[in-house]
């Protein structure tokens, strides 16, 4: 048979398919799972069934040696045992070899009531060895089983970016703008690729597009157009997102910021009949949108990525009728008897003047930025090797590298866990004496299981490198000892700086910039409140302007709390608008009555 025959080509093609690997010691269970998988997935995946952990380890090693991809591992509790030579369970070995695969523990229907099964599931989840449990199919077709499997496979596809590329970024890796563009695309849920301009693929793309690389990042779109270092607004518009404001129309409520709080406000306002317009200066989701996995958000037992949660909320608000101006920044606010006027920067450099958005009320949900590290030696590496926040797209670039994460909160813990999939080592540097002061216990357990090294009482005071970052200087806060450590990348998730400098002076903030609301307005600056009524709990010192989420002083810095405030504030908006309408009607009646008297 010729090597170029269709049969050989077909066999080679099948070997390139992602693998769904089974490690099930119980033969009836293995046959049931195999049967369901083969009936539905064999066109796009290669299903490999093994009778246990040892055989599955061999299959993993062969796939790794051949450059294959394993998308999903489904195993029973035989996979829990530790290998004699590596000290790893099958689940941990699979993740080490294939960082993007998903792992499920197969259990029998109803066995969750057994203490032994419960103990295994909880232990594997707590240590981050499985993504969830999978109930063995007991009838065919078992759509509940397939729902779990397809969710795993969708997550794998998103992780490896295997969908057709809608956008390709062409740029030097040492340019901060290259990283920024990729982060914006990832947080916006846009499948995209990245190529270096000097690579063979990069040169081919440039030649095919008829453009030259001049030192600034390029963005090639699915229709063949090439954008040269586009503004954030132009990038958003290029893949179909609206960046426009309503034409000469006053909206009921303008929402500044599309993080969890702003998106919740948009959903509830639009669903309750208010005309709502959301203006977001960066990407949907805010800080939460860059989180690789939020495990403790209500209703998502396996967890959900910040970008996925944000995209779902955005779609929910959009189908209710909320308008969005993506990648547009609000730079000013004026309030008078005619309502609110927001000044919105064009978003396209100097090509257009700022615009005005008129609104009867405003909800400020701009969130906070991570605090900058005051270490001048690290500034030259900002955006290329020193990152504020932890975009998911940066994790794979750390393969085989030594990485440090600074921060003691949940965001820092989630970032360290995700980076640990790819980096050769991850060290979490915490200023405090213990992680328990600021991080959820489930994250602390998973960090330990993932081999993330935690240094408490430590702070970064220096660092450097010839062309790229190659070391940090870390000081022990107790002893004062300074240590030089090798490091290829630094991710900073520390402190918070509210984005409120654009607000007018009459909208009161504390000395850190957080917006005062409710009782704080009266207790700290009673004279600033001009209305006869008391301010609403989420209302600022300016009647009709509200603040929700992390930007508000006293808020709980959790995604669920921000969503709660965003939904609750809409009731206060309704109340304010109703009072305004009633006052206007009363004024009109009084004016009409006066006119009648004059006519008499």
C-alpha positions as CSV (number, residue, x, y, z in Angstrom):
1,X,0.0,0.0,0.0
2,X,1.4,3.4,-1.0
3,X,2.3,5.8,1.8
4,X,0.2,8.4,0.0
5,X,-2.9,6.2,-0.3
6,X,-6.2,7.4,1.1
7,X,-6.1,4.7,3.8
8,X,-2.7,5.8,5.0
9,X,-3.8,9.5,4.9
10,X,-6.9,8.7,6.9
11,X,-5.0,6.7,9.5
12,X,-2.5,9.6,9.9
13,X,-5.4,12.0,10.2
14,X,-7.0,9.9,12.9
15,X,-3.8,9.9,14.9
16,X,-3.8,13.7,14.9
17,X,-7.3,13.9,16.5
18,X,-7.5,14.9,20.2
19,X,-7.8,11.8,22.5
20,X,-10.5,11.0,25.0
21,X,-8.8,8.6,27.3
22,X,-10.7,6.1,29.6
23,X,-9.1,4.4,32.6
24,X,-11.9,2.2,34.0
25,X,-11.2,-1.0,35.8
26,X,-14.9,-2.1,35.9
27,X,-15.6,-3.8,32.5
28,X,-19.4,-3.1,32.3
29,X,-18.7,0.6,33.2
30,X,-15.9,0.8,30.6
31,X,-18.1,-0.7,27.9
32,X,-21.0,1.6,28.8
33,X,-18.9,4.7,28.6
34,X,-17.0,3.6,25.5
35,X,-20.3,2.8,23.7
36,X,-21.7,6.3,24.4
37,X,-18.5,8.1,23.4
38,X,-18.0,6.1,20.2
39,X,-21.5,6.7,19.1
40,X,-21.1,10.5,19.2
41,X,-17.5,11.7,19.2
42,X,-15.4,9.4,16.9
43,X,-15.5,11.8,13.9
44,X,-13.7,14.5,15.9
45,X,-11.9,12.6,18.7
46,X,-10.0,9.4,19.1
47,X,-11.4,7.4,22.0
48,X,-8.9,5.2,23.7
49,X,-10.1,2.8,26.4
50,X,-7.8,1.2,29.0
51,X,-8.6,-1.2,31.9
52,X,-6.8,0.8,34.6
53,X,-4.2,3.4,35.6
54,X,-1.1,1.6,34.5
55,X,-2.3,1.2,30.9
56,X,-3.6,4.7,30.9
57,X,-0.1,6.0,31.9
58,X,1.4,4.2,29.0
59,X,-1.2,5.7,26.7
60,X,-0.4,9.2,28.1
61,X,3.4,8.6,27.6
62,X,2.9,7.5,24.0
63,X,0.6,10.4,23.1
64,X,3.1,12.8,24.6
65,X,6.1,11.2,22.7
66,X,4.1,11.4,19.4
67,X,3.1,15.0,19.9
68,X,-0.5,14.1,20.4
69,X,-3.2,15.9,22.4
70,X,-5.3,14.5,25.1
71,X,-8.5,16.5,25.6
72,X,-10.3,14.5,28.3
73,X,-9.4,11.8,30.9
74,X,-12.3,9.8,32.4
75,X,-11.1,7.5,35.1
76,X,-12.5,5.6,38.1
77,X,-11.0,5.5,41.6
78,X,-8.3,3.1,40.4
79,X,-6.6,6.3,39.2
80,X,-6.3,7.7,42.7
81,X,-3.4,5.4,43.6
82,X,0.1,6.9,43.5
83,X,2.6,5.6,41.0
84,X,5.7,3.9,42.6
85,X,8.3,5.9,40.7
86,X,6.7,9.3,40.2
87,X,4.7,9.7,43.3
88,X,1.8,11.0,41.1
89,X,-1.8,9.9,40.7
90,X,-3.0,9.3,37.1
91,X,-4.8,12.6,37.3
92,X,-1.8,14.7,38.3
93,X,0.4,12.9,35.7
94,X,-2.1,13.6,33.0
95,X,-2.3,17.3,33.8
96,X,1.5,17.5,34.0
97,X,1.9,16.0,30.5
98,X,-1.2,17.8,29.0
99,X,-1.9,21.1,30.9
100,X,-5.1,21.8,29.0
101,X,-6.9,18.5,29.3
102,X,-10.0,18.1,31.5
103,X,-10.3,15.3,34.1
104,X,-13.4,13.6,35.4
105,X,-13.9,10.9,38.0
106,X,-16.5,8.4,36.8
107,X,-18.9,7.2,39.5
108,X,-22.0,5.1,39.5
109,X,-25.4,6.7,39.7
110,X,-26.4,7.2,43.4
111,X,-22.9,6.3,44.7
112,X,-22.6,9.9,46.0
113,X,-24.6,8.7,49.0
114,X,-21.7,6.4,49.9
115,X,-19.2,7.9,52.3
116,X,-16.3,6.3,50.5
117,X,-17.2,7.8,47.2
118,X,-18.0,11.2,48.7
119,X,-14.6,11.2,50.4
120,X,-12.8,10.5,47.2
121,X,-14.7,13.1,45.2
122,X,-14.2,15.8,47.8
123,X,-10.5,15.0,48.2
124,X,-9.8,15.1,44.5
125,X,-11.7,18.4,44.0
126,X,-10.1,20.0,47.0
127,X,-6.6,19.2,45.7
128,X,-7.4,20.2,42.2
129,X,-6.9,16.7,40.7
130,X,-10.2,16.5,38.9
131,X,-12.4,19.1,37.3
132,X,-15.6,17.3,38.4
133,X,-17.2,13.9,38.7
134,X,-19.0,12.2,35.8
135,X,-22.0,9.8,36.4
136,X,-21.6,6.7,34.4
137,X,-24.2,6.5,31.6
138,X,-27.0,4.1,32.5
139,X,-29.2,4.4,29.4
140,X,-28.6,5.3,25.8
141,X,-28.5,8.0,24.7
142,X,-27.7,9.5,28.1
143,X,-27.9,13.2,27.5
144,X,-26.9,14.1,31.1
145,X,-23.7,12.2,30.6
146,X,-23.1,13.9,27.2
147,X,-23.8,17.4,28.7
148,X,-20.9,16.9,31.1
149,X,-18.6,15.5,28.4
150,X,-19.4,18.3,25.9
151,X,-18.8,21.0,28.6
152,X,-15.4,19.4,29.3
153,X,-14.6,19.4,25.5
154,X,-15.7,23.0,25.0
155,X,-13.4,24.1,27.8
156,X,-10.6,22.2,26.3
157,X,-11.2,23.8,22.9
158,X,-11.3,27.3,24.4
159,X,-8.1,26.5,26.4
160,X,-6.1,25.4,23.4
161,X,-7.6,27.9,21.1
162,X,-8.5,25.3,18.4
163,X,-11.4,27.1,16.9
164,X,-10.8,28.9,13.6
165,X,-8.9,32.1,14.2
166,X,-11.1,35.1,13.8
167,X,-8.2,37.4,14.6
168,X,-4.4,37.0,14.5
169,X,-2.1,39.4,16.4
170,X,1.3,39.9,14.7
171,X,3.8,41.6,17.0
172,X,7.0,41.4,19.0
173,X,6.6,39.6,22.3
174,X,8.6,42.2,24.1
175,X,6.2,45.0,23.2
176,X,3.6,45.7,25.9
177,X,1.0,46.7,23.3
178,X,1.1,43.2,21.8
179,X,0.2,41.7,25.2
180,X,-2.5,44.3,25.7
181,X,-4.2,43.5,22.4
182,X,-4.2,39.8,23.1
183,X,-5.5,40.3,26.6
184,X,-8.4,42.5,25.3
185,X,-9.3,39.8,22.7
186,X,-9.2,37.0,25.2
187,X,-11.3,38.8,27.8
188,X,-13.8,39.6,24.9
189,X,-14.1,35.9,24.2
190,X,-12.6,36.3,20.7
191,X,-10.7,33.3,19.3
192,X,-7.4,34.6,18.2
193,X,-3.9,33.5,17.3
194,X,-0.5,35.1,17.8
195,X,2.5,34.9,15.6
196,X,5.9,36.7,15.8
197,X,6.6,38.8,12.8
198,X,9.9,37.1,12.2
199,X,8.5,33.6,12.3
200,X,7.7,31.6,9.1
201,X,4.0,31.9,9.8
202,X,4.3,35.6,10.5
203,X,6.2,36.3,7.3
204,X,3.7,34.3,5.3
205,X,0.7,36.1,6.8
206,X,2.4,39.5,6.1
207,X,3.2,38.5,2.5
208,X,-0.3,37.2,2.0
209,X,-1.8,40.4,3.3
210,X,0.5,42.7,1.3
211,X,1.7,44.6,4.3
212,X,5.1,45.1,6.0
213,X,5.9,45.0,9.7
214,X,7.1,48.4,10.8
215,X,7.6,47.7,14.5
216,X,4.1,48.2,15.8
217,X,1.7,45.3,16.4
218,X,-0.7,44.4,13.6
219,X,-4.1,42.7,13.8
220,X,-5.2,40.5,10.9
221,X,-9.0,40.0,10.7
222,X,-10.9,37.0,9.3
223,X,-11.8,38.9,6.2
224,X,-8.1,39.6,5.4
225,X,-8.0,43.2,6.6
226,X,-5.0,44.3,8.6
227,X,-5.2,46.9,11.3
228,X,-2.0,48.7,12.4
229,X,-1.9,49.1,16.2
230,X,-5.6,49.8,16.4
231,X,-7.1,51.7,19.3
232,X,-9.1,49.6,21.8
233,X,-12.4,50.9,20.3
234,X,-11.4,50.2,16.7
235,X,-10.3,46.7,17.7
236,X,-13.7,46.1,19.4
237,X,-15.6,47.5,16.4
238,X,-13.5,45.3,14.0
239,X,-15.1,42.1,15.5
240,X,-18.7,43.4,15.6
241,X,-19.0,45.1,19.0
242,X,-20.7,48.5,19.2
243,X,-18.7,51.5,20.3
244,X,-21.5,54.0,19.7
245,X,-23.6,56.2,22.0
246,X,-27.3,56.7,21.5
247,X,-28.1,59.4,19.0
248,X,-29.5,62.5,20.7
249,X,-31.5,60.4,23.2
250,X,-31.6,60.7,26.9
251,X,-31.4,57.2,28.6
252,X,-33.0,56.4,31.9
253,X,-29.7,55.1,33.4
254,X,-26.1,55.3,32.2
255,X,-23.9,52.6,33.7
256,X,-20.2,53.3,33.8
257,X,-18.2,50.1,33.8
258,X,-19.1,46.5,32.7
259,X,-17.6,44.5,35.5
260,X,-19.9,42.1,37.5
261,X,-21.7,45.0,39.2
262,X,-22.3,47.0,36.0
263,X,-23.4,44.0,34.1
264,X,-25.9,43.1,36.8
265,X,-27.2,46.6,36.8
266,X,-27.6,46.4,33.1
267,X,-29.5,43.1,33.2
268,X,-31.9,44.2,35.9
269,X,-32.5,47.8,34.5
270,X,-33.1,46.6,30.9
271,X,-35.3,43.7,32.1
272,X,-37.5,46.1,34.1
273,X,-38.1,48.4,31.1
274,X,-35.5,51.1,31.7
275,X,-33.4,52.3,28.8
276,X,-29.9,51.5,29.9
277,X,-26.5,52.2,28.3
278,X,-23.2,50.7,29.5
279,X,-19.9,52.4,28.8
280,X,-16.8,50.2,29.4
281,X,-13.3,51.6,28.8
282,X,-11.5,48.2,28.5
283,X,-13.1,44.8,28.2
284,X,-16.3,43.2,29.5
285,X,-15.9,41.7,32.9
286,X,-13.5,44.1,34.7
287,X,-10.9,42.5,37.0
288,X,-13.0,39.4,37.4
289,X,-13.0,38.9,33.6
290,X,-9.3,38.0,33.7
291,X,-9.8,35.3,36.4
292,X,-9.0,31.8,35.1
293,X,-11.5,30.1,37.3
294,X,-14.0,31.3,39.9
295,X,-14.9,28.3,42.0
296,X,-17.2,29.7,44.7
297,X,-19.7,31.6,42.6
298,X,-23.2,30.4,43.3
299,X,-24.7,28.0,40.8
300,X,-21.4,26.9,39.1
301,X,-20.4,23.8,41.0
302,X,-17.4,23.1,38.7
303,X,-16.5,26.8,38.7
304,X,-16.5,29.2,35.7
305,X,-13.8,31.4,34.2
306,X,-14.2,35.1,34.6
307,X,-14.4,35.8,30.9
308,X,-17.1,33.1,30.4
309,X,-19.2,34.6,33.3
310,X,-18.8,38.1,31.9
311,X,-19.8,37.0,28.4
312,X,-22.9,35.3,29.6
313,X,-23.9,38.3,31.6
314,X,-23.2,40.6,28.6
315,X,-25.4,38.5,26.3
316,X,-28.1,38.4,28.9
317,X,-28.1,42.2,29.2
318,X,-27.9,42.6,25.4
319,X,-31.0,40.4,24.7
320,X,-33.0,42.4,27.3
321,X,-32.1,45.5,25.2
322,X,-29.3,47.2,27.1
323,X,-27.0,49.2,24.9
324,X,-23.2,49.1,25.1
325,X,-20.3,51.4,24.1
326,X,-17.3,49.1,24.2
327,X,-13.8,50.4,24.8
328,X,-15.0,53.9,25.4
329,X,-13.9,55.9,28.5
330,X,-16.0,58.2,30.5
331,X,-13.8,61.2,31.3
332,X,-16.3,63.7,32.9
333,X,-19.7,64.0,34.6
334,X,-21.9,67.0,35.0
335,X,-25.2,67.0,37.0
336,X,-27.8,69.8,37.0
337,X,-31.5,70.3,37.0
338,X,-31.7,68.9,33.5
339,X,-30.1,65.5,34.4
340,X,-26.7,64.0,33.9
341,X,-24.2,64.5,31.1
342,X,-21.3,62.2,30.7
343,X,-18.3,63.1,28.6
344,X,-17.1,60.1,26.7
345,X,-13.7,60.0,24.9
346,X,-13.8,59.0,21.3
347,X,-11.8,55.9,21.8
348,X,-10.1,56.4,18.4
349,X,-7.1,58.5,19.4
350,X,-7.4,62.1,18.2
351,X,-9.6,61.3,15.2
352,X,-12.9,62.3,16.8
353,X,-13.8,64.8,19.6
354,X,-15.4,63.6,22.8
355,X,-19.1,62.9,22.8
356,X,-21.9,63.5,25.4
357,X,-24.2,60.9,26.8
358,X,-27.3,62.3,28.5
359,X,-29.0,60.3,31.3
360,X,-31.6,60.8,33.9
361,X,-29.5,58.8,36.4
362,X,-26.0,57.2,36.6
363,X,-24.6,54.1,38.1
364,X,-20.9,54.2,38.7
365,X,-19.4,50.7,38.5
366,X,-15.9,51.4,37.3
367,X,-14.2,49.0,39.8
368,X,-10.6,49.3,40.7
369,X,-7.2,48.8,39.1
370,X,-4.4,46.8,40.7
371,X,-2.0,49.1,42.6
372,X,1.3,49.8,40.9
373,X,4.5,48.4,42.4
374,X,6.9,51.3,43.3
375,X,10.0,49.6,42.1
376,X,11.6,51.7,39.3
377,X,13.9,48.9,38.2
378,X,10.9,46.8,37.1
379,X,9.2,49.6,35.1
380,X,11.1,48.8,31.8
381,X,9.6,45.3,31.8
382,X,6.0,46.4,32.5
383,X,3.5,44.9,30.0
384,X,6.1,42.4,28.6
385,X,7.4,40.5,31.7
386,X,5.8,42.4,34.6
387,X,2.0,42.2,34.5
388,X,-0.7,43.9,36.6
389,X,-3.4,41.2,36.8
390,X,-3.1,37.8,35.2
391,X,-4.6,37.5,31.8
392,X,-5.3,33.9,30.8
393,X,-3.4,34.3,27.5
394,X,-0.1,35.0,29.3
395,X,-0.1,31.6,31.1
396,X,0.9,29.4,28.2
397,X,3.8,31.8,27.3
398,X,5.3,30.9,30.7
399,X,5.9,27.2,29.8
400,X,9.1,26.0,31.3
401,X,9.7,29.4,33.0
402,X,10.1,30.5,36.6
403,X,7.2,32.7,37.6
404,X,6.4,34.8,40.6
405,X,3.0,36.1,41.7
406,X,2.6,38.9,44.3
407,X,-0.7,39.0,46.3
408,X,-2.5,37.3,49.0
409,X,-6.2,37.4,47.8
410,X,-8.3,35.0,45.8
411,X,-7.3,36.6,42.5
412,X,-3.6,36.0,43.2
413,X,-4.4,32.4,44.2
414,X,-6.4,31.7,41.1
415,X,-3.6,33.2,38.9
416,X,-0.9,31.1,40.6
417,X,-3.0,27.9,40.1
418,X,-3.5,28.6,36.4
419,X,0.2,29.5,35.9
420,X,1.2,26.3,37.6
421,X,-0.2,24.3,34.7
422,X,2.5,25.6,32.4
423,X,5.4,27.2,34.3
424,X,8.3,25.1,35.6
425,X,7.9,26.8,39.0
426,X,5.4,29.2,40.6
427,X,6.2,31.2,43.7
428,X,3.5,33.2,45.5
429,X,4.9,36.1,47.5
430,X,2.6,37.4,50.3
431,X,3.2,40.4,52.5
432,X,1.2,39.1,55.3
433,X,2.1,36.4,57.9
434,X,-0.3,33.9,56.6
435,X,-2.6,33.2,53.6
436,X,-5.5,32.4,55.8
437,X,-6.0,36.1,56.5
438,X,-7.0,36.9,52.9
439,X,-7.6,33.8,50.8
440,X,-10.3,31.1,50.7
441,X,-9.3,27.8,52.2
442,X,-10.1,25.8,49.1
443,X,-7.6,27.9,47.2
444,X,-4.9,27.4,49.8
445,X,-5.4,23.6,49.6
446,X,-5.2,23.6,45.8
447,X,-2.1,25.7,45.8
448,X,-0.4,23.2,48.1
449,X,-1.5,20.3,46.0
450,X,-0.3,22.0,42.8
451,X,3.2,22.5,44.2
452,X,3.0,26.3,44.3
453,X,5.7,27.6,46.7
454,X,4.3,30.2,49.1
455,X,6.6,32.8,50.8
456,X,4.9,34.9,53.5
457,X,6.3,38.1,54.9
458,X,7.9,38.8,51.6
459,X,8.0,41.8,49.2
460,X,9.6,42.6,45.9
461,X,12.0,45.5,46.1
462,X,14.0,45.1,42.9
463,X,14.8,43.1,39.8
464,X,16.2,43.4,36.3
465,X,17.8,41.8,33.3
466,X,19.7,42.6,30.2
467,X,16.9,42.4,27.6
468,X,14.2,40.5,29.4
469,X,13.5,40.1,33.1
470,X,15.7,37.4,34.6
471,X,15.7,38.1,38.3
472,X,13.9,39.7,41.2
473,X,15.1,41.0,44.6
474,X,12.9,39.8,47.4
475,X,13.1,41.1,51.0
476,X,12.0,39.3,54.1
477,X,9.9,41.8,55.9
478,X,10.7,40.4,59.3
479,X,14.5,40.0,59.1
480,X,15.2,42.5,56.4
481,X,17.2,39.9,54.4
482,X,17.4,40.6,50.7
483,X,17.6,37.7,48.3
484,X,18.2,37.6,44.5
485,X,16.0,35.0,42.8
486,X,15.8,33.9,39.2
487,X,12.5,34.9,37.6
488,X,11.2,35.1,34.0
489,X,7.8,36.8,34.8
490,X,6.1,38.7,37.6
491,X,2.4,38.9,38.0
492,X,1.1,41.6,40.5
493,X,-2.3,41.3,42.0
494,X,-2.0,43.6,45.0
495,X,-4.0,46.4,46.6
496,X,-6.6,48.4,44.7
497,X,-6.8,51.9,43.2
498,X,-10.3,53.0,42.4
499,X,-10.7,54.7,39.0
500,X,-12.5,57.8,40.2
501,X,-10.2,60.8,39.3
502,X,-12.7,61.8,36.5
503,X,-15.6,62.4,38.9
504,X,-16.6,66.0,39.9
505,X,-15.6,67.4,43.3
506,X,-19.2,67.4,44.6
507,X,-19.2,63.6,44.3
508,X,-17.5,62.8,47.5
509,X,-14.7,60.2,47.9
510,X,-12.5,59.1,50.8
511,X,-8.8,59.8,50.8
512,X,-8.1,56.6,48.8
513,X,-10.6,57.6,46.1
514,X,-13.4,55.2,47.0
515,X,-16.9,56.7,46.5
516,X,-19.0,57.5,49.6
517,X,-22.6,56.3,49.6
518,X,-25.6,56.1,51.8
519,X,-25.1,56.7,55.5
520,X,-21.4,57.6,54.9
521,X,-22.4,60.6,52.9
522,X,-24.5,62.0,55.8
523,X,-22.2,61.1,58.6
524,X,-19.0,62.4,57.0
525,X,-20.3,65.2,54.9
526,X,-23.9,66.0,55.8
527,X,-23.8,69.5,54.4
528,X,-23.0,68.1,51.0
529,X,-26.3,66.3,50.7
530,X,-28.8,68.8,49.3
531,X,-32.0,66.7,49.1
532,X,-34.7,66.6,51.8
533,X,-34.8,62.8,51.9
534,X,-31.9,60.6,53.1
535,X,-29.7,59.2,50.4
536,X,-30.3,55.6,49.3
537,X,-27.8,53.0,50.6
538,X,-26.0,53.0,47.3
539,X,-26.5,56.6,46.4
540,X,-23.6,59.1,46.3
541,X,-23.5,62.6,47.5
542,X,-25.1,63.7,44.2
543,X,-28.8,62.7,44.1
544,X,-29.5,60.3,41.2
545,X,-25.9,59.2,40.9
546,X,-25.2,55.7,42.5
547,X,-22.1,53.6,43.0
548,X,-21.8,49.8,43.2
549,X,-19.1,47.2,43.4
550,X,-15.5,47.6,44.3
551,X,-15.4,51.4,43.6
552,X,-17.8,52.0,46.6
553,X,-16.3,52.4,50.1
554,X,-17.2,49.6,52.3
555,X,-18.1,47.1,49.6
556,X,-17.2,43.4,50.0
557,X,-14.6,42.6,47.3
558,X,-16.3,39.5,45.9
559,X,-17.9,38.9,42.6
560,X,-21.2,37.7,44.1
561,X,-21.3,40.9,46.3
562,X,-20.8,43.1,43.3
563,X,-23.5,41.3,41.3
564,X,-25.9,41.8,44.3
565,X,-25.2,45.5,44.5
566,X,-25.7,45.9,40.8
567,X,-29.1,44.2,40.9
568,X,-30.3,46.0,44.1
569,X,-29.3,49.5,42.9
570,X,-31.9,49.3,40.1
571,X,-34.7,49.6,42.7
572,X,-33.1,52.8,43.9
573,X,-32.9,54.1,40.3
574,X,-36.6,53.4,39.9
575,X,-37.4,55.3,43.0
576,X,-35.3,58.3,42.0
577,X,-36.8,58.4,38.5
578,X,-40.3,58.1,39.9
579,X,-39.7,61.0,42.3
580,X,-38.4,63.1,39.4
581,X,-41.3,62.3,37.2
582,X,-43.8,63.1,40.0
583,X,-42.0,66.4,40.7
584,X,-42.0,67.3,37.1
585,X,-45.7,66.5,36.8
586,X,-46.5,68.6,39.9
587,X,-44.5,71.5,38.4
588,X,-46.4,71.3,35.2
589,X,-49.7,71.2,37.0
590,X,-48.7,74.3,39.1
591,X,-47.6,76.1,35.9
592,X,-50.8,75.2,34.2
593,X,-52.9,76.4,37.2
594,X,-51.0,79.7,37.3
595,X,-51.6,80.2,33.6
596,X,-55.4,79.6,34.1
597,X,-55.5,82.1,36.9
598,X,-53.8,84.7,34.8
599,X,-56.2,84.1,31.9
600,X,-59.1,84.6,34.3
